[in-house]
Amino acid sequence: MSRSALPIRIPLADALLASLLAWSGCAAAQAVNGAAPMTVSQVASGVYVHIGALEDWTPAHGGDVANLGFVVGSRCVAVIDTGGTPAVGLALRAAVQRTTPLPVCYVINTHAHPDHVLGNEAFEGGAQPPQFVGHARLPAALQKRGPFYLNALRRDFRGPDAEARIVPPTLTVEQRLELDLGERKLRLDAWPTAHTDADLTVLDEASGTLFLGDLLFVGHTPVVDGKLKGWLAALQQMRGWQVATAVPGHGAPQREWPGALDAEQGYLTRLQADTRRAIKDGWTLSKAVERIGPDRPDWKLLDVFHKRNVTAAYAELEWDD
C-alpha cells in the first residue's frame, strides 16, 4: 500500500461536507488498493475523518466502508473505529502519523460490527501501546461474533486483507467515561441496546464534534441489529445535546443538528408503526416482510437491509405490550 504524502484539508465548509460522498467511495477504494494513501479531512480543529464507501462490507471496496476518525490533543491521539480489515487499519495509522507525531493513546470502537473493528490490530504494540476502549458489552459481542467475522474475511477477502485478529477492549464504559488527550477531553457514552447491544458515542467537547458510530446513517439504509425502541430512545435523547458537527458511522458529516437525525428517525419511527400495525392486523412475518415498504427509496443498500429490518422489528414487537 502506498504511503505517499497525505492530503490534509482545512476545516470543512458546509458545501464541502455535502460533497464528501461524491469522492469518498473512490478515495476508499484507492486507499486499500494501493493507488493512494487514505484520505482524511479536518472537520474541526484537531478532528479528522475518513469517509468510507457507501457500500456493504465486501472485497469490492477492500472492506473500507465505515467512517473512521481521530482527535488530536496536546498529549496524544484518540482513534475512533479502525475499519473492516487490517490493511484499512494500517492506512488509518499512516494517516495519523502523517498528521501528528503524537502517539495514539486510545483506540475507541463504537460497536462490534466488522467494518468498524477489524483494523484494531494495526494499532497494537509499540513503545507506547494504546488502550482499546469500548462499551461494557463489547467484549462479549466480539467473543460471540468475532469467529464469524474472521471466517467471512478469510472466505471473501484475499491477500493481506484475509487474516485478522479480534482485539477486545482493555478499558470498558458502563455508562459514561471521560478521556483526557491533553487540553482536550472526550466524553464517551454507553447506550442501552439500540443499533446493537454495545453502542458507544464519542463527543469531543472542545469542538462539539459527535461521533455517533452506527447510531446514525446518512444516505445509507439503517441496520437494525439491536432494539428498534432503544434506538429511537437514544436518538431522542441526543436531540437535546449541543452538537456542532455530527459524524455518522456511514455517510457525510452533518452540520445541521438535530436535523441530521430527522431522516433516520423518521424511517425507524415508520418501521415501528407499520410493523405494529401489521402484527395487530394478524399478518404473518413473511407477509409483513413482503408488504412493509421503505419510505426512503433513494438510500443505498435498501434492497440489502430493509427486509432484514422488518424481520428484526417484527421479532422485537410481536410480544410487545
ABEGO torsion letter per residue (X at the ends): XBABBBBBBBBBBAAAAAAAAAAAAAAAAAAAAGABBBBBBBABBGBBBBBBBBBBBBAAAGGBABBBBBBBBAABBBBBEAEABAAAAAAAAAAAAAABABBBABBBBABABAAAAAAAAAABEEABBBBBBBBAAAAAAAAAAAAAAAAAAAAABBEAAABBBBBBBABBBAABBBBBAEGBBBBBBBBBBBABAABBBBBBAAAGBBBAEAABBBGBBBBBABBAAAAAAAAAAAAABBBABBBBABEBBBABOAAAAAAAAAAAAAAAAAAAAAAAAGBBAAAAAAABBBABAABBGAAAAAAAAAAAAAAAAAABX
